[in-house]
Amino acid sequence: MSHSISRRAALVAGAALPMAAGFGLPRIARAQQAEGMEMELPTHRVFMLGDVKVTDLLAGSRVVPDPHSIFGLNVDDETFAQVSDEHFIPSDKARFFFNPVLIEAGGEVILVDTGTDPAGITAALEAAGKQPSDVTHVVLTHMHGDHIGGLMTEAGEKTFANAAHHAGRVEFDYWAGQENEGFESKVRPLEGELNFLVEGDQVGPLTTMEAFGHTPGHLVFTVAGGESDLLLMGDLANHYVWSVGQPDWHVSFDVDKEMAVETRRRVLSMAAENRMPVMGYHMPFPGLGYVSAEGEGFRWMPHTYQLML
């Protein structure tokens, strides 16, 4: 199944719905499910963080079978099924979401991650009233294919021709030694112009935090703009139940699984203690919520109206 929502599907809803209290109501797109059924999916969601405009973009979505082959590798089938049932979700399939984020502040238009392909991210941007040429900065949390896929067009040209590109030095060096096809086609052509980030570096209102484990150089970002900083957690946690709720569960995509657990606990604890709004790349769209400590793990609480008041 294709990971991305087609350009036609992403724009099918026509004119955008009105803005309400700084929170943009999303347009609707049609996406195909594995069974051939159609369902309605949004394309973007807008909210304000003080003077900073934040737009979450749905660049793609798909249904994945056998999620226990991805999450909870260190627990048995019975435990996985029980935890899933307690949260009213099936244990035999899951829906994945791919949620890049657009940050607008001080004349800068900053895109954090680029989805699985250029068509998906372009359609999501256009549904939100933007063109790839409007983006002034592209920032990468890490270099898995579903985050770098939109960087280059099929013709080998930069999708975001007017943007400065930013990524972690540790992350780049790791993938440069892996003979990875996605890296070689999407990131390697940008090597000479990449601005490398380390802990504490800033891009507009974004501040870099090193959160290694998911990949050797995975980064998260805080966004200053309101009463509380927003955390862009990338792939720190990839599911609201099987990862946020169970931070010690191993995830197949985590390169260093024990380091990922340690980092997940550290950063989620920070978010919980500081009552920060959090955006997750793979959280159910629009990927915005809060984290609280609960038992031996954490609880994901989807945003309702807290940032609309």
N, C-alpha and C positions, 0 to 999 in steps of 0.2 A: 504493500500500500504506500502511496506517496505520502511523505511527511508534510507536504506543504499544501496550503489552501490556494487554489488557482486564482490568478488575477481576476478572471471573470467572476468567480465565486465570491471573492473578497469585496467586490464592488457592487454586488447584485442589489444591495439595499437602497441604492440611490442617495438622495440627499441626507446629510447627517441630521440626527435628532437634535433638539435644542439643548443648550447648556443649562445646567441647573446648579446654582450655588458653587460654581467653579468645578463641578464634576461633570464631565462630558458623558452623556448617555451613548452607548456604543451602537454603531450600525451592525446589522446582522449579515452573516455570510452563510451560504450553504456548504456543508462539507460531507463527503461520502464516507459512510461507515463501511466496515469490512463486509457486512451482510448486504450491501447494496442499498441500504436505507439512507434517506437524507435526514439530516438534523440541522438545526439552526445554531450557528456559532457567532459570537461577536467578532469584530475586527480590531477594536481598540477601546481603551478607556482612559479618560483624562481626569486628573485631579491636581489641585494646587498644594504645594508645600511652601507656605509663605508666598514669596514672590517667584518661586521656581515652579514652572509647569512640567508636570510629569505625565507622559503618555505611555501606557503599557500597550504593546502591540502583539496581537496574536498572529505570528508568522507561520503557524502550522499546528496541526493536531492529528493524532492517529491513535487507534486502538491497538494495544499490545497484548498478545496472549502470554500465559504462564508467567506472571510477574514474580513468582517465587524464584524463578531462575535469574532474576535481577536483584531483588531485595531480600534481605534476611537469609543470606547464604549460610549463616552460622546458626540458624534455628531450623527445627524440623517442620515438616508439612503441617502437623497438627497445630503447632504454635502459630504458624503463619495464618492458617485458616481461622483460628480462634480470634486473633487480633483483628483480622479483616472483618469477620462477622460482627464483632463488637462495635465496629465503626460503620456498619451497614454498607460495606463495599464487597464486591465479589473477590474471591481469591484466585480465580482462573483467568482474569483479564483486567486490564486497566487502560484508562485514556491518558495519553501523554499530551502535554501542552508545551509549546515553544514560544516564550514570551520575552523578546527583546524589549528594551526600555529606551524611550527618548526623553532627554532632559533638556529643557530650554531655560536659559538664564543669561542675563547680561549680553544678549545678542548671539550667544553660542547655542548651537543645536547639536547635542551630544548623543550619539547612539551607542548603547551598551549591548554588545553582541549582535549578531546579524542573521540568526536563523539558519535553516538548513540549505537554502538556495536563494539566488538573487530574485527569482520571481515572487517567492513568498514574502520576502522583506519589502520589496518594492510595492507589492499590492497592499500590504499592511500600512506602509507609510502613506500611500496615496489615499487610502480610506480615511486616514487621519489628517489629510490636507497637506501632505508634504511630498516632496520629490527627493530622490537620492542626492540630487545636486544641492539641496538645502542643508545637508548634514555638514557641519564644520569639523566634528571630531568623531572618530570611531574608537571605542574603547572595548577591549576584549577581557573577559574574566579568565578565559583559558582557551585552548585550541582544539577541543573536540569538534568533530565535524558539524554538529548541530549549532555551533556557535560561530564558526568561521565560514559556513557554507555560502553566505551572501556577500562575501568580500569581493569576489571576482565574477564577472559575467561569463557566459559560455564561450564568448569570443576571447576570453583572457584579458579583458579590460577591467579597470577598477570600477566597481559599482558606485562608489562614493568618491567621485573624481575630485571634488573640492575639499575633501576632508583630510585632516591630519589623523594618522593612525597610531594607536597606543596599545601596548601589550607588555606583559611581564618578561623581563630578561631571562629569568630562570625557566619560565615556560617555553620561550622560544628556543633556548639552548637544548632543552630536553627533546622537543619534537624535531629539531634539526638533525638529531642523531638517530631517528627512528625509521627513516625511509618510508614515511607515511604519505600516501598519495594525496590525501586531502590537504595536508600541510604544504606539500610541494606545489600543488596547483593554486592554493588559495592564499597562503601566507608567504611562502618563499619569494614570490615576485615583489613583495612589499618590503623585503629585508632592508634595503638601502634607505628607506624613509621611515621606518618604525621608530617611534619614541618609546623607549623602554622605561617601565615603571617599577618602582620599589616601594616598600612600606613608607607611608607618609606623603608620597607624591600627590599633587593635585592636578585635576583637569577641570577647570571651571569650579563648580560647587562640589565636585566629587573628590574624596580623599581615599587613597589606596590603602587597603589592609591585606597583608599576606595571609592566606588561608590554605596552606598546602595540604595535600593528601588526596583529594579527588583527582587532581593531577599534580605533578611535582611543583608547578608554579602557579596554582590556582589563586586568583585574587577576588576579593569582595570589595565593595565600595560603600562609604557612607556619603549621603547627600545632605548638605546643610541648606536650610531654607525656611524651616518652621520652628515651632517650639521644641520639636524633637527631630534629630537627624533620621533620615530614611536609610535603611540598610538594603543594598542590592546584594543578595547573597549568592547569586549565580547558581552553581551546582553544589554548594555546600551541603544542602539537603534537597533530595530530588522528589520526595513524596511527602504529603502532609501527615500520613499515618505511618508508613513503613520506613520513614527516614527522620522527620521531625519528631514524631511520636516515639520512635524507637531508634535513638541516635547510635546505639551500640550495634545495630544490625549492619552486617557487611553488605556492600553494594557492588555488583559486578563491575560497574564502570569506574569505581574508585581504584586508582593505580596503587596507592599505598593504603590498604584498608584500615590498619590500626592508626595510622596518622590521621586519616580522614575522620575516624571516630573521635579522636582527641580534639581535632580542630572543630568538628561539628559541635561538640559539647562546649568548647570555649566560646565560640562565636554566638551560639544560641543562648548561652547563659548571659552574655553581654547584652544581647537584644532583649531578653526577658527582664533583666535587672533594670535596664534603662527604659523599658516600656516603649521600645522603638517600633514604628511601623516597618514592616519587612516586605520586600518584593522578592519572590522566588521564580527563577526562570522556568521551572517545571511545575510550579504549584497550579492548581485549577485556576483557569483564567478568571479574573485579571491578575492573579498571582499576588495580590496584596492582602496582608493580614498582620497579625500580632502573634507573638510567641510567649507562652507562660510556662514556668516550671510546673511539672505535674508528676508525682511519683518519682520514678527513676529516669524519667525522660522529660518531654515537653509536649505542650498542646498547641496546635495551630488553630487560631481563631480568625476566620476570614473577616476582612474589613466590611463593615456595614455602612455607617454614616459618620464615623469619628472625624474624618478629615473633611467633612462637608459642613461642619458647624461654624 
